Structures are given as structure tokens and as C-alpha cells.
């Protein structure tokens, strides 16, 4: 779905952004954009 993206929270490169947030940054799931699966905003906010 996405090419590897660089996480702004931990600076790792990840292939599955949403899964990465769920596993490594569960606090991000409280974000409104994440809860609504607004992926373009999620990518903008958490990934380079
Ligand atoms: Zn991360």
C-alpha cells in the first residue's frame, strides 16, 4: 500500500505504517486521524 516510510517518532523505516503505530506507539492510536484511519493525515503527521 505504501513504500517504506520513516517514522517521526522513532526514526525507523517501516513498511506498514499503521501496524507500526499500533505496535510501537500505541499512544498514537488516541489521535483522531488514526482512529478514523485517515491515512494521508496519519502519514503526514507521523512519517516522513
Ligand atoms: Zn516509530
mmCIF file of the protein (N, C-alpha, C, O) and its ligand, coordinates in Angstrom:
data_MODEL
# 
_entry.id   MODEL 
# 
loop_
_entity.id 
_entity.type 
_entity.pdbx_number_of_molecules 
1 polymer     1 
2 non-polymer 1 
# 
_entity_poly.entity_id                      1 
_entity_poly.type                           'polypeptide(L)' 
_entity_poly.nstd_linkage                   no 
_entity_poly.nstd_monomer                   no 
_entity_poly.pdbx_seq_one_letter_code       
;(UNK)(UNK)(UNK)(UNK)(UNK)(UNK)(UNK)(UNK)(UNK)(UNK)(UNK)(UNK)(UNK)(UNK)(UNK)(UNK)
(UNK)(UNK)(UNK)(UNK)(UNK)(UNK)(UNK)(UNK)(UNK)(UNK)(UNK)(UNK)(UNK)(UNK)(UNK)(UNK)
(UNK)(UNK)(UNK)(UNK)(UNK)(UNK)(UNK)(UNK)(UNK)(UNK)(UNK)(UNK)(UNK)(UNK)(UNK)(UNK)
;
_entity_poly.pdbx_seq_one_letter_code_can   XXXXXXXXXXXXXXXXXXXXXXXXXXXXXXXXXXXXXXXXXXXXXXXX 
_entity_poly.pdbx_strand_id                 A 
# 
loop_
_entity_poly_seq.entity_id 
_entity_poly_seq.num 
_entity_poly_seq.mon_id 
_entity_poly_seq.hetero 
1 1  UNK n 
1 2  UNK n 
1 3  UNK n 
1 4  UNK n 
1 5  UNK n 
1 6  UNK n 
1 7  UNK n 
1 8  UNK n 
1 9  UNK n 
1 10 UNK n 
1 11 UNK n 
1 12 UNK n 
1 13 UNK n 
1 14 UNK n 
1 15 UNK n 
1 16 UNK n 
1 17 UNK n 
1 18 UNK n 
1 19 UNK n 
1 20 UNK n 
1 21 UNK n 
1 22 UNK n 
1 23 UNK n 
1 24 UNK n 
1 25 UNK n 
1 26 UNK n 
1 27 UNK n 
1 28 UNK n 
1 29 UNK n 
1 30 UNK n 
1 31 UNK n 
1 32 UNK n 
1 33 UNK n 
1 34 UNK n 
1 35 UNK n 
1 36 UNK n 
1 37 UNK n 
1 38 UNK n 
1 39 UNK n 
1 40 UNK n 
1 41 UNK n 
1 42 UNK n 
1 43 UNK n 
1 44 UNK n 
1 45 UNK n 
1 46 UNK n 
1 47 UNK n 
1 48 UNK n 
# 
loop_
_struct_asym.id 
_struct_asym.entity_id 
A 1 
B 2 
# 
loop_
_chem_comp.id 
_chem_comp.type 
_chem_comp.mon_nstd_flag 
UNK 'L-peptide linking' . 
ZN  non-polymer         . 
# 
_pdbx_entity_nonpoly.entity_id   2 
_pdbx_entity_nonpoly.name        ? 
_pdbx_entity_nonpoly.comp_id     ZN 
# 
_pdbx_nonpoly_scheme.asym_id         B 
_pdbx_nonpoly_scheme.entity_id       2 
_pdbx_nonpoly_scheme.mon_id          ZN 
_pdbx_nonpoly_scheme.ndb_seq_num     1 
_pdbx_nonpoly_scheme.pdb_seq_num     101 
_pdbx_nonpoly_scheme.auth_seq_num    101 
_pdbx_nonpoly_scheme.pdb_mon_id      ZN 
_pdbx_nonpoly_scheme.auth_mon_id     ZN 
_pdbx_nonpoly_scheme.pdb_strand_id   A 
_pdbx_nonpoly_scheme.pdb_ins_code    . 
# 
loop_
_atom_site.group_PDB 
_atom_site.id 
_atom_site.type_symbol 
_atom_site.label_atom_id 
_atom_site.label_alt_id 
_atom_site.label_comp_id 
_atom_site.label_asym_id 
_atom_site.label_entity_id 
_atom_site.label_seq_id 
_atom_site.pdbx_PDB_ins_code 
_atom_site.Cartn_x 
_atom_site.Cartn_y 
_atom_site.Cartn_z 
_atom_site.occupancy 
_atom_site.B_iso_or_equiv 
_atom_site.pdbx_formal_charge 
_atom_site.auth_seq_id 
_atom_site.auth_comp_id 
_atom_site.auth_asym_id 
_atom_site.auth_atom_id 
_atom_site.pdbx_PDB_model_num 
ATOM   1   N  N  . UNK A 1 1  ? 0.843   -1.199 0.000  1.00 0.00 ? 1   UNK A N  1 
ATOM   2   C  CA . UNK A 1 1  ? 0.000   0.000  0.000  1.00 0.00 ? 1   UNK A CA 1 
ATOM   3   C  C  . UNK A 1 1  ? 0.874   1.243  0.000  1.00 0.00 ? 1   UNK A C  1 
ATOM   4   O  O  . UNK A 1 1  ? 0.630   2.182  -0.758 1.00 0.00 ? 1   UNK A O  1 
ATOM   5   N  N  . UNK A 1 2  ? 1.899   1.249  0.856  1.00 0.00 ? 2   UNK A N  1 
ATOM   6   C  CA . UNK A 1 2  ? 2.820   2.367  0.889  1.00 0.00 ? 2   UNK A CA 1 
ATOM   7   C  C  . UNK A 1 2  ? 4.243   1.868  0.762  1.00 0.00 ? 2   UNK A C  1 
ATOM   8   O  O  . UNK A 1 2  ? 4.562   0.752  1.172  1.00 0.00 ? 2   UNK A O  1 
ATOM   9   N  N  . UNK A 1 3  ? 5.089   2.699  0.193  1.00 0.00 ? 3   UNK A N  1 
ATOM   10  C  CA . UNK A 1 3  ? 6.520   2.416  0.255  1.00 0.00 ? 3   UNK A CA 1 
ATOM   11  C  C  . UNK A 1 3  ? 6.973   2.599  1.695  1.00 0.00 ? 3   UNK A C  1 
ATOM   12  O  O  . UNK A 1 3  ? 6.240   3.133  2.528  1.00 0.00 ? 3   UNK A O  1 
ATOM   13  N  N  . UNK A 1 4  ? 8.180   2.153  1.974  1.00 0.00 ? 4   UNK A N  1 
ATOM   14  C  CA . UNK A 1 4  ? 8.686   2.328  3.331  1.00 0.00 ? 4   UNK A CA 1 
ATOM   15  C  C  . UNK A 1 4  ? 8.705   3.807  3.698  1.00 0.00 ? 4   UNK A C  1 
ATOM   16  O  O  . UNK A 1 4  ? 9.127   4.666  2.924  1.00 0.00 ? 4   UNK A O  1 
ATOM   17  N  N  . UNK A 1 5  ? 8.232   4.061  4.902  1.00 0.00 ? 5   UNK A N  1 
ATOM   18  C  CA . UNK A 1 5  ? 8.162   5.437  5.391  1.00 0.00 ? 5   UNK A CA 1 
ATOM   19  C  C  . UNK A 1 5  ? 8.977   5.546  6.660  1.00 0.00 ? 5   UNK A C  1 
ATOM   20  O  O  . UNK A 1 5  ? 9.118   4.584  7.415  1.00 0.00 ? 5   UNK A O  1 
ATOM   21  N  N  . UNK A 1 6  ? 9.510   6.731  6.884  1.00 0.00 ? 6   UNK A N  1 
ATOM   22  C  CA . UNK A 1 6  ? 10.320  6.945  8.071  1.00 0.00 ? 6   UNK A CA 1 
ATOM   23  C  C  . UNK A 1 6  ? 9.447   7.491  9.190  1.00 0.00 ? 6   UNK A C  1 
ATOM   24  O  O  . UNK A 1 6  ? 8.830   8.547  9.060  1.00 0.00 ? 6   UNK A O  1 
ATOM   25  N  N  . UNK A 1 7  ? 9.410   6.765  10.270 1.00 0.00 ? 7   UNK A N  1 
ATOM   26  C  CA . UNK A 1 7  ? 8.602   7.166  11.426 1.00 0.00 ? 7   UNK A CA 1 
ATOM   27  C  C  . UNK A 1 7  ? 9.234   8.375  12.105 1.00 0.00 ? 7   UNK A C  1 
ATOM   28  O  O  . UNK A 1 7  ? 10.427  8.381  12.410 1.00 0.00 ? 7   UNK A O  1 
ATOM   29  N  N  . UNK A 1 8  ? 8.420   9.388  12.335 1.00 0.00 ? 8   UNK A N  1 
ATOM   30  C  CA . UNK A 1 8  ? 8.947   10.587 13.001 1.00 0.00 ? 8   UNK A CA 1 
ATOM   31  C  C  . UNK A 1 8  ? 9.135   10.362 14.496 1.00 0.00 ? 8   UNK A C  1 
ATOM   32  O  O  . UNK A 1 8  ? 9.868   11.106 15.147 1.00 0.00 ? 8   UNK A O  1 
ATOM   33  N  N  . UNK A 1 9  ? 8.491   9.362  15.035 1.00 0.00 ? 9   UNK A N  1 
ATOM   34  C  CA . UNK A 1 9  ? 8.554   9.131  16.481 1.00 0.00 ? 9   UNK A CA 1 
ATOM   35  C  C  . UNK A 1 9  ? 9.807   8.370  16.881 1.00 0.00 ? 9   UNK A C  1 
ATOM   36  O  O  . UNK A 1 9  ? 10.399  8.659  17.921 1.00 0.00 ? 9   UNK A O  1 
ATOM   37  N  N  . UNK A 1 10 ? 10.223  7.395  16.063 1.00 0.00 ? 10  UNK A N  1 
ATOM   38  C  CA . UNK A 1 10 ? 11.383  6.590  16.441 1.00 0.00 ? 10  UNK A CA 1 
ATOM   39  C  C  . UNK A 1 10 ? 12.444  6.549  15.343 1.00 0.00 ? 10  UNK A C  1 
ATOM   40  O  O  . UNK A 1 10 ? 13.504  5.953  15.537 1.00 0.00 ? 10  UNK A O  1 
ATOM   41  N  N  . UNK A 1 11 ? 12.179  7.172  14.190 1.00 0.00 ? 11  UNK A N  1 
ATOM   42  C  CA . UNK A 1 11 ? 13.153  7.287  13.112 1.00 0.00 ? 11  UNK A CA 1 
ATOM   43  C  C  . UNK A 1 11 ? 13.479  5.959  12.444 1.00 0.00 ? 11  UNK A C  1 
ATOM   44  O  O  . UNK A 1 11 ? 14.497  5.840  11.762 1.00 0.00 ? 11  UNK A O  1 
ATOM   45  N  N  . UNK A 1 12 ? 12.639  4.981  12.632 1.00 0.00 ? 12  UNK A N  1 
ATOM   46  C  CA . UNK A 1 12 ? 12.809  3.723  11.914 1.00 0.00 ? 12  UNK A CA 1 
ATOM   47  C  C  . UNK A 1 12 ? 12.061  3.781  10.598 1.00 0.00 ? 12  UNK A C  1 
ATOM   48  O  O  . UNK A 1 12 ? 11.081  4.511  10.450 1.00 0.00 ? 12  UNK A O  1 
ATOM   49  N  N  . UNK A 1 13 ? 12.546  2.992  9.640  1.00 0.00 ? 13  UNK A N  1 
ATOM   50  C  CA . UNK A 1 13 ? 11.834  2.856  8.375  1.00 0.00 ? 13  UNK A CA 1 
ATOM   51  C  C  . UNK A 1 13 ? 10.897  1.668  8.476  1.00 0.00 ? 13  UNK A C  1 
ATOM   52  O  O  . UNK A 1 13 ? 11.302  0.569  8.855  1.00 0.00 ? 13  UNK A O  1 
ATOM   53  N  N  . UNK A 1 14 ? 9.651   1.900  8.137  1.00 0.00 ? 14  UNK A N  1 
ATOM   54  C  CA . UNK A 1 14 ? 8.647   0.853  8.292  1.00 0.00 ? 14  UNK A CA 1 
ATOM   55  C  C  . UNK A 1 14 ? 7.852   0.714  6.999  1.00 0.00 ? 14  UNK A C  1 
ATOM   56  O  O  . UNK A 1 14 ? 7.653   1.681  6.263  1.00 0.00 ? 14  UNK A O  1 
ATOM   57  N  N  . UNK A 1 15 ? 7.405   -0.509 6.741  1.00 0.00 ? 15  UNK A N  1 
ATOM   58  C  CA . UNK A 1 15 ? 6.611   -0.748 5.547  1.00 0.00 ? 15  UNK A CA 1 
ATOM   59  C  C  . UNK A 1 15 ? 5.122   -0.587 5.848  1.00 0.00 ? 15  UNK A C  1 
ATOM   60  O  O  . UNK A 1 15 ? 4.371   -0.066 5.024  1.00 0.00 ? 15  UNK A O  1 
ATOM   61  N  N  . UNK A 1 16 ? 4.703   -1.034 7.020  1.00 0.00 ? 16  UNK A N  1 
ATOM   62  C  CA . UNK A 1 16 ? 3.282   -0.972 7.366  1.00 0.00 ? 16  UNK A CA 1 
ATOM   63  C  C  . UNK A 1 16 ? 3.097   0.065  8.468  1.00 0.00 ? 16  UNK A C  1 
ATOM   64  O  O  . UNK A 1 16 ? 3.257   -0.222 9.655  1.00 0.00 ? 16  UNK A O  1 
ATOM   65  N  N  . UNK A 1 17 ? 2.759   1.269  8.042  1.00 0.00 ? 17  UNK A N  1 
ATOM   66  C  CA . UNK A 1 17 ? 2.743   2.408  8.962  1.00 0.00 ? 17  UNK A CA 1 
ATOM   67  C  C  . UNK A 1 17 ? 1.743   2.204  10.095 1.00 0.00 ? 17  UNK A C  1 
ATOM   68  O  O  . UNK A 1 17 ? 2.069   2.415  11.263 1.00 0.00 ? 17  UNK A O  1 
ATOM   69  N  N  . UNK A 1 18 ? 0.543   1.800  9.750  1.00 0.00 ? 18  UNK A N  1 
ATOM   70  C  CA . UNK A 1 18 ? -0.481  1.700  10.784 1.00 0.00 ? 18  UNK A CA 1 
ATOM   71  C  C  . UNK A 1 18 ? -0.136  0.602  11.784 1.00 0.00 ? 18  UNK A C  1 
ATOM   72  O  O  . UNK A 1 18 ? -0.313  0.765  12.991 1.00 0.00 ? 18  UNK A O  1 
ATOM   73  N  N  . UNK A 1 19 ? 0.355   -0.512 11.266 1.00 0.00 ? 19  UNK A N  1 
ATOM   74  C  CA . UNK A 1 19 ? 0.746   -1.601 12.164 1.00 0.00 ? 19  UNK A CA 1 
ATOM   75  C  C  . UNK A 1 19 ? 1.900   -1.169 13.061 1.00 0.00 ? 19  UNK A C  1 
ATOM   76  O  O  . UNK A 1 19 ? 1.954   -1.522 14.239 1.00 0.00 ? 19  UNK A O  1 
ATOM   77  N  N  . UNK A 1 20 ? 2.808   -0.411 12.493 1.00 0.00 ? 20  UNK A N  1 
ATOM   78  C  CA . UNK A 1 20 ? 3.925   0.088  13.282 1.00 0.00 ? 20  UNK A CA 1 
ATOM   79  C  C  . UNK A 1 20 ? 3.432   0.972  14.424 1.00 0.00 ? 20  UNK A C  1 
ATOM   80  O  O  . UNK A 1 20 ? 3.898   0.845  15.556 1.00 0.00 ? 20  UNK A O  1 
ATOM   81  N  N  . UNK A 1 21 ? 2.500   1.856  14.132 1.00 0.00 ? 21  UNK A N  1 
ATOM   82  C  CA . UNK A 1 21 ? 1.972   2.725  15.193 1.00 0.00 ? 21  UNK A CA 1 
ATOM   83  C  C  . UNK A 1 21 ? 1.297   1.898  16.285 1.00 0.00 ? 21  UNK A C  1 
ATOM   84  O  O  . UNK A 1 21 ? 1.468   2.163  17.475 1.00 0.00 ? 21  UNK A O  1 
ATOM   85  N  N  . UNK A 1 22 ? 0.533   0.899  15.866 1.00 0.00 ? 22  UNK A N  1 
ATOM   86  C  CA . UNK A 1 22 ? -0.188  0.078  16.847 1.00 0.00 ? 22  UNK A CA 1 
ATOM   87  C  C  . UNK A 1 22 ? 0.776   -0.681 17.736 1.00 0.00 ? 22  UNK A C  1 
ATOM   88  O  O  . UNK A 1 22 ? 0.543   -0.830 18.935 1.00 0.00 ? 22  UNK A O  1 
ATOM   89  N  N  . UNK A 1 23 ? 1.861   -1.160 17.141 1.00 0.00 ? 23  UNK A N  1 
ATOM   90  C  CA . UNK A 1 23 ? 2.791   -1.999 17.895 1.00 0.00 ? 23  UNK A CA 1 
ATOM   91  C  C  . UNK A 1 23 ? 3.778   -1.173 18.710 1.00 0.00 ? 23  UNK A C  1 
ATOM   92  O  O  . UNK A 1 23 ? 4.092   -1.529 19.846 1.00 0.00 ? 23  UNK A O  1 
ATOM   93  N  N  . UNK A 1 24 ? 4.268   -0.078 18.145 1.00 0.00 ? 24  UNK A N  1 
ATOM   94  C  CA . UNK A 1 24 ? 5.366   0.653  18.778 1.00 0.00 ? 24  UNK A CA 1 
ATOM   95  C  C  . UNK A 1 24 ? 4.926   1.936  19.461 1.00 0.00 ? 24  UNK A C  1 
ATOM   96  O  O  . UNK A 1 24 ? 5.561   2.392  20.412 1.00 0.00 ? 24  UNK A O  1 
ATOM   97  N  N  . UNK A 1 25 ? 3.850   2.510  18.979 1.00 0.00 ? 25  UNK A N  1 
ATOM   98  C  CA . UNK A 1 25 ? 3.418   3.802  19.536 1.00 0.00 ? 25  UNK A CA 1 
ATOM   99  C  C  . UNK A 1 25 ? 1.914   3.769  19.798 1.00 0.00 ? 25  UNK A C  1 
ATOM   100 O  O  . UNK A 1 25 ? 1.150   4.506  19.175 1.00 0.00 ? 25  UNK A O  1 
ATOM   101 N  N  . UNK A 1 26 ? 1.501   2.913  20.719 1.00 0.00 ? 26  UNK A N  1 
ATOM   102 C  CA . UNK A 1 26 ? 0.052   2.781  20.951 1.00 0.00 ? 26  UNK A CA 1 
ATOM   103 C  C  . UNK A 1 26 ? -0.602  4.089  21.354 1.00 0.00 ? 26  UNK A C  1 
ATOM   104 O  O  . UNK A 1 26 ? -1.801  4.272  21.145 1.00 0.00 ? 26  UNK A O  1 
ATOM   105 N  N  . UNK A 1 27 ? 0.173   5.005  21.931 1.00 0.00 ? 27  UNK A N  1 
ATOM   106 C  CA . UNK A 1 27 ? -0.414  6.295  22.303 1.00 0.00 ? 27  UNK A CA 1 
ATOM   107 C  C  . UNK A 1 27 ? -0.925  7.049  21.077 1.00 0.00 ? 27  UNK A C  1 
ATOM   108 O  O  . UNK A 1 27 ? -1.832  7.874  21.183 1.00 0.00 ? 27  UNK A O  1 
ATOM   109 N  N  . UNK A 1 28 ? -0.338  6.764  19.918 1.00 0.00 ? 28  UNK A N  1 
ATOM   110 C  CA . UNK A 1 28 ? -0.770  7.449  18.695 1.00 0.00 ? 28  UNK A CA 1 
ATOM   111 C  C  . UNK A 1 28 ? -2.183  7.052  18.296 1.00 0.00 ? 28  UNK A C  1 
ATOM   112 O  O  . UNK A 1 28 ? -2.845  7.770  17.548 1.00 0.00 ? 28  UNK A O  1 
ATOM   113 N  N  . UNK A 1 29 ? -2.644  5.913  18.793 1.00 0.00 ? 29  UNK A N  1 
ATOM   114 C  CA . UNK A 1 29 ? -3.977  5.449  18.411 1.00 0.00 ? 29  UNK A CA 1 
ATOM   115 C  C  . UNK A 1 29 ? -5.064  6.330  18.997 1.00 0.00 ? 29  UNK A C  1 
ATOM   116 O  O  . UNK A 1 29 ? -6.211  6.278  18.553 1.00 0.00 ? 29  UNK A O  1 
ATOM   117 N  N  . UNK A 1 30 ? -4.721  7.132  19.982 1.00 0.00 ? 30  UNK A N  1 
ATOM   118 C  CA . UNK A 1 30 ? -5.714  8.055  20.527 1.00 0.00 ? 30  UNK A CA 1 
ATOM   119 C  C  . UNK A 1 30 ? -5.890  9.268  19.627 1.00 0.00 ? 30  UNK A C  1 
ATOM   120 O  O  . UNK A 1 30 ? -6.821  10.054 19.803 1.00 0.00 ? 30  UNK A O  1 
ATOM   121 N  N  . UNK A 1 31 ? -4.986  9.414  18.659 1.00 0.00 ? 31  UNK A N  1 
ATOM   122 C  CA . UNK A 1 31 ? -5.091  10.525 17.717 1.00 0.00 ? 31  UNK A CA 1 
ATOM   123 C  C  . UNK A 1 31 ? -6.348  10.359 16.863 1.00 0.00 ? 31  UNK A C  1 
ATOM   124 O  O  . UNK A 1 31 ? -6.651  9.265  16.388 1.00 0.00 ? 31  UNK A O  1 
ATOM   125 N  N  . UNK A 1 32 ? -7.055  11.437 16.681 1.00 0.00 ? 32  UNK A N  1 
ATOM   126 C  CA . UNK A 1 32 ? -8.318  11.390 15.944 1.00 0.00 ? 32  UNK A CA 1 
ATOM   127 C  C  . UNK A 1 32 ? -8.129  10.889 14.509 1.00 0.00 ? 32  UNK A C  1 
ATOM   128 O  O  . UNK A 1 32 ? -8.954  10.129 14.004 1.00 0.00 ? 32  UNK A O  1 
ATOM   129 N  N  . UNK A 1 33 ? -7.055  11.311 13.859 1.00 0.00 ? 33  UNK A N  1 
ATOM   130 C  CA . UNK A 1 33 ? -6.836  10.901 12.477 1.00 0.00 ? 33  UNK A CA 1 
ATOM   131 C  C  . UNK A 1 33 ? -6.540  9.410  12.379 1.00 0.00 ? 33  UNK A C  1 
ATOM   132 O  O  . UNK A 1 33 ? -6.939  8.751  11.419 1.00 0.00 ? 33  UNK A O  1 
ATOM   133 N  N  . UNK A 1 34 ? -5.843  8.888  13.374 1.00 0.00 ? 34  UNK A N  1 
ATOM   134 C  CA . UNK A 1 34 ? -5.550  7.460  13.367 1.00 0.00 ? 34  UNK A CA 1 
ATOM   135 C  C  . UNK A 1 34 ? -6.815  6.659  13.606 1.00 0.00 ? 34  UNK A C  1 
ATOM   136 O  O  . UNK A 1 34 ? -7.059  5.646  12.949 1.00 0.00 ? 34  UNK A O  1 
ATOM   137 N  N  . UNK A 1 35 ? -7.617  7.122  14.553 1.00 0.00 ? 35  UNK A N  1 
ATOM   138 C  CA . UNK A 1 35 ? -8.856  6.418  14.884 1.00 0.00 ? 35  UNK A CA 1 
ATOM   139 C  C  . UNK A 1 35 ? -9.781  6.348  13.675 1.00 0.00 ? 35  UNK A C  1 
ATOM   140 O  O  . UNK A 1 35 ? -10.498 5.365  13.490 1.00 0.00 ? 35  UNK A O  1 
ATOM   141 N  N  . UNK A 1 36 ? -9.763  7.394  12.857 1.00 0.00 ? 36  UNK A N  1 
ATOM   142 C  CA . UNK A 1 36 ? -10.612 7.411  11.664 1.00 0.00 ? 36  UNK A CA 1 
ATOM   143 C  C  . UNK A 1 36 ? -9.912  6.817  10.453 1.00 0.00 ? 36  UNK A C  1 
ATOM   144 O  O  . UNK A 1 36 ? -10.466 6.804  9.354  1.00 0.00 ? 36  UNK A O  1 
ATOM   145 N  N  . UNK A 1 37 ? -8.690  6.322  10.655 1.00 0.00 ? 37  UNK A N  1 
ATOM   146 C  CA . UNK A 1 37 ? -7.909  5.727  9.571  1.00 0.00 ? 37  UNK A CA 1 
ATOM   147 C  C  . UNK A 1 37 ? -7.739  6.699  8.415  1.00 0.00 ? 37  UNK A C  1 
ATOM   148 O  O  . UNK A 1 37 ? -7.790  6.320  7.245  1.00 0.00 ? 37  UNK A O  1 
ATOM   149 N  N  . UNK A 1 38 ? -7.538  7.947  8.767  1.00 0.00 ? 38  UNK A N  1 
ATOM   150 C  CA . UNK A 1 38 ? -7.279  8.952  7.739  1.00 0.00 ? 38  UNK A CA 1 
ATOM   151 C  C  . UNK A 1 38 ? -5.793  8.876  7.387  1.00 0.00 ? 38  UNK A C  1 
ATOM   152 O  O  . UNK A 1 38 ? -4.967  9.622  7.913  1.00 0.00 ? 38  UNK A O  1 
ATOM   153 N  N  . UNK A 1 39 ? -5.480  7.943  6.472  1.00 0.00 ? 39  UNK A N  1 
ATOM   154 C  CA . UNK A 1 39 ? -4.084  7.580  6.278  1.00 0.00 ? 39  UNK A CA 1 
ATOM   155 C  C  . UNK A 1 39 ? -3.217  8.705  5.744  1.00 0.00 ? 39  UNK A C  1 
ATOM   156 O  O  . UNK A 1 39 ? -2.044  8.808  6.103  1.00 0.00 ? 39  UNK A O  1 
ATOM   157 N  N  . UNK A 1 40 ? -3.780  9.547  4.893  1.00 0.00 ? 40  UNK A N  1 
ATOM   158 C  CA . UNK A 1 40 ? -2.939  10.621 4.358  1.00 0.00 ? 40  UNK A CA 1 
ATOM   159 C  C  . UNK A 1 40 ? -2.512  11.572 5.475  1.00 0.00 ? 40  UNK A C  1 
ATOM   160 O  O  . UNK A 1 40 ? -1.377  12.049 5.495  1.00 0.00 ? 40  UNK A O  1 
ATOM   161 N  N  . UNK A 1 41 ? -3.430  11.843 6.400  1.00 0.00 ? 41  UNK A N  1 
ATOM   162 C  CA . UNK A 1 41 ? -3.067  12.710 7.524  1.00 0.00 ? 41  UNK A CA 1 
ATOM   163 C  C  . UNK A 1 41 ? -2.152  11.996 8.501  1.00 0.00 ? 41  UNK A C  1 
ATOM   164 O  O  . UNK A 1 41 ? -1.253  12.603 9.081  1.00 0.00 ? 41  UNK A O  1 
ATOM   165 N  N  . UNK A 1 42 ? -2.387  10.703 8.681  1.00 0.00 ? 42  UNK A N  1 
ATOM   166 C  CA . UNK A 1 42 ? -1.518  9.931  9.569  1.00 0.00 ? 42  UNK A CA 1 
ATOM   167 C  C  . UNK A 1 42 ? -0.092  9.924  9.029  1.00 0.00 ? 42  UNK A C  1 
ATOM   168 O  O  . UNK A 1 42 ? 0.864   10.124 9.778  1.00 0.00 ? 42  UNK A O  1 
ATOM   169 N  N  . UNK A 1 43 ? 0.044   9.694  7.728  1.00 0.00 ? 43  UNK A N  1 
ATOM   170 C  CA . UNK A 1 43 ? 1.364   9.654  7.130  1.00 0.00 ? 43  UNK A CA 1 
ATOM   171 C  C  . UNK A 1 43 ? 2.053   11.007 7.260  1.00 0.00 ? 43  UNK A C  1 
ATOM   172 O  O  . UNK A 1 43 ? 3.254   11.091 7.520  1.00 0.00 ? 43  UNK A O  1 
ATOM   173 N  N  . UNK A 1 44 ? 1.271   12.055 7.074  1.00 0.00 ? 44  UNK A N  1 
ATOM   174 C  CA . UNK A 1 44 ? 1.835   13.403 7.143  1.00 0.00 ? 44  UNK A CA 1 
ATOM   175 C  C  . UNK A 1 44 ? 2.311   13.715 8.553  1.00 0.00 ? 44  UNK A C  1 
ATOM   176 O  O  . UNK A 1 44 ? 3.339   14.364 8.744  1.00 0.00 ? 44  UNK A O  1 
ATOM   177 N  N  . UNK A 1 45 ? 1.562   13.252 9.525  1.00 0.00 ? 45  UNK A N  1 
ATOM   178 C  CA . UNK A 1 45 ? 1.828   13.608 10.914 1.00 0.00 ? 45  UNK A CA 1 
ATOM   179 C  C  . UNK A 1 45 ? 2.953   12.774 11.526 1.00 0.00 ? 45  UNK A C  1 
ATOM   180 O  O  . UNK A 1 45 ? 3.762   13.280 12.303 1.00 0.00 ? 45  UNK A O  1 
ATOM   181 N  N  . UNK A 1 46 ? 2.993   11.488 11.165 1.00 0.00 ? 46  UNK A N  1 
ATOM   182 C  CA . UNK A 1 46 ? 3.910   10.583 11.859 1.00 0.00 ? 46  UNK A CA 1 
ATOM   183 C  C  . UNK A 1 46 ? 5.053   10.078 10.997 1.00 0.00 ? 46  UNK A C  1 
ATOM   184 O  O  . UNK A 1 46 ? 5.987   9.466  11.515 1.00 0.00 ? 46  UNK A O  1 
ATOM   185 N  N  . UNK A 1 47 ? 5.000   10.322 9.687  1.00 0.00 ? 47  UNK A N  1 
ATOM   186 C  CA . UNK A 1 47 ? 6.033   9.748  8.808  1.00 0.00 ? 47  UNK A CA 1 
ATOM   187 C  C  . UNK A 1 47 ? 6.558   10.770 7.829  1.00 0.00 ? 47  UNK A C  1 
ATOM   188 O  O  . UNK A 1 47 ? 5.840   11.656 7.367  1.00 0.00 ? 47  UNK A O  1 
ATOM   189 N  N  . UNK A 1 48 ? 7.837   10.620 7.527  1.00 0.00 ? 48  UNK A N  1 
ATOM   190 C  CA . UNK A 1 48 ? 8.461   11.453 6.511  1.00 0.00 ? 48  UNK A CA 1 
ATOM   191 C  C  . UNK A 1 48 ? 8.374   10.771 5.162  1.00 0.00 ? 48  UNK A C  1 
ATOM   192 O  O  . UNK A 1 48 ? 8.847   11.315 4.164  1.00 0.00 ? 48  UNK A O  1 
HETATM 193 ZN ZN . ZN  B 2 .  ? 8.035   4.531  15.172 1.00 0.00 ? 101 ZN  A ZN 1 
# 
